[in-house]
Amino acid sequence: MSNIPAGVHRMQSLPFISVVIPAYNEEDSLAGCLKALQRQDYEGAFEIIIVNNASTDRTPAIARAMGAQVVDEPRKGYVHAVRAGFAAAKGEIIASTDADTIVPAGWLSKIVQSLQAGPEVVATGGIFKLHGCASWLACMLSLASRLVGHPSGGNMAVRRRAYEAAGGFDPHINLGTDTDLVIRLRRLGRVTFDPRLTVSTSGRRYQFAFWPNIWKYPLNELWLRLFHRPRFYDFADIRGPCKQRLLPRRLAGASVVLAALAFFIYKAELPQSQIFGPVLAIARVDQRVIALTFDDGPGPYTPQVLDILDRYRVQGTFFLIGRNIERHPDIPPLIVAKGNVIGNHSYSHSWWTSVDLPGRIYRELDETAALVQDTARVTTVFFRPPRGLRNPWMIHGVRKKGYTVVTWSIQANDWTNPMPGPEVIAQRVIRQAKPGAIILLHDGLGTRANFQGQNMVAALPVIIETLQAQGYHFVTVPEMLQIQKSTGGAAGKRTLAQGT
């Protein structure tokens, strides 16, 4: 009698892998998924865990009959299923796929190769191809998979230690919980997107419910990136064989264009993207320098921030909102008095600033610049778009007026609700620190008068002390640009051109 537990195969010295498959009423698809996993050429040990997520059909019976371990999770929902599966996993590498997905024979071997590309690699994933659906739909979603460019739950693997350090899947996020996890994993190390990791999955979700899903998934992804919460919690259960023809060709073509446009906008709005025009998000420098920036002030917490910076003899860059200057006209002079720099963050911090015609942004810039001049007696030359959102005419217009557009490379998400604790805020910054990085913190929240910034204030000394102990020197944004300019070299010149 074999002493290998159910679902465990080929005990060798290679990394032990757990493969987690959430399954709800998957009796039509599960056997094909398990057969593909049993054909793996991986010479190490691996286990297969099927999470029975409140199924009412033969899903758990099929899984047990084929030798897989079955974990029951009665709470309906993808996030509950993957959390239960990852909790039961024994492997130092945990991979996940879907019950309607067929993985190639070399899938596990390539996962190990990707994760062993360097000690800093904490997770990996790859491309989806679709089977059993219309060819135009398969092509469109394969392209979308490449454009997204990060792992997703049906084709993903993560080191256990990184998964645990990141806090695992957020139980409050169902649709997009894998995206949220990847965002947090990137703060711990490198997450790779390996085109060799290609799997074939069912196109049933789009075949049966094309219109609801073609905009729902991209919008939810964008919402998670921008606001760190999902726009939608749930997604429909779709089971059964795919239909071969769903939309007229004209509608299909229009849908491809709309989907491509949505992904293009998503990529263009990332903080380090240069698609809409040059921005400074991280500098190319040869010194361990880093910049602290504070958004949405001035406000009640700004004097506390200034006291902390003064105590550590550190200067920062404050991107101020015009309306908040009107509320606190006594604070901008205090910012400048200690050697800090003021940047322009628009007058109203309105959503419309990022999509309106140039006239609006010109007015917002000029009103805030005038308020800074009247109160602090300095001229602003740096601009940070509200929420980091921008468009081509905005970038062109503000550069024409002499501004450098500044975004960020480290975001602490210190403004979210519920508010993260000081230790979480500090670790988010410290883990992402690298030379030339620009840190985004908040001493306000838009034009709200009731922002609670005490946790950011408590985290700030920890951030400064820890990074100083690591050899970092804090500089303002103009000092960072000057250091970059003095660094020279092709890379330095290219990035300086992007940032000035």
ABEGO torsion letter per residue (X at the ends): XBABBBGBBGBBABBBBBBBBBBBGAAAAAAAAAAAAAABABABBBBBBBBBBGBABAAAAAAAAAGBBBBBBABBEAAAAAAAAAAABABABBBBBBAABBBBAAAAAAAAAAAAABAABABBBBBBBBBGBBAAAAAAAAAAAAAAGBBBAABBBBBAAAAAAAGEBBAABABGAAAAAAAAAAAAEBBBBBAABBBBBBAAAAAABAAAAAAAAAAAAAAAAAAGBBABABBBBBBEBBBABABBAAAAAAAAAAAAAAAAAAAAABAABAAAEBBBABBBBABBBBBBBBBGOBBAAAAAAAAAAAAAGBBBBBBBBAAAAAABAAAAAAAAAAGBBBBBAEAAGBAAAAABBAAAAAAAAAAAAAAAAAAAGBBBABBBBBGGBBBAAAAAAAAAAGBBBBBBABBAGAABOBBBBAAAAAAAAAAABBBGBBBBBBABBEABAABBAAAAAAAAAAAAAAAAAAGBBBBBAAAAAAAAAAAEEAAAAAAAAAAX
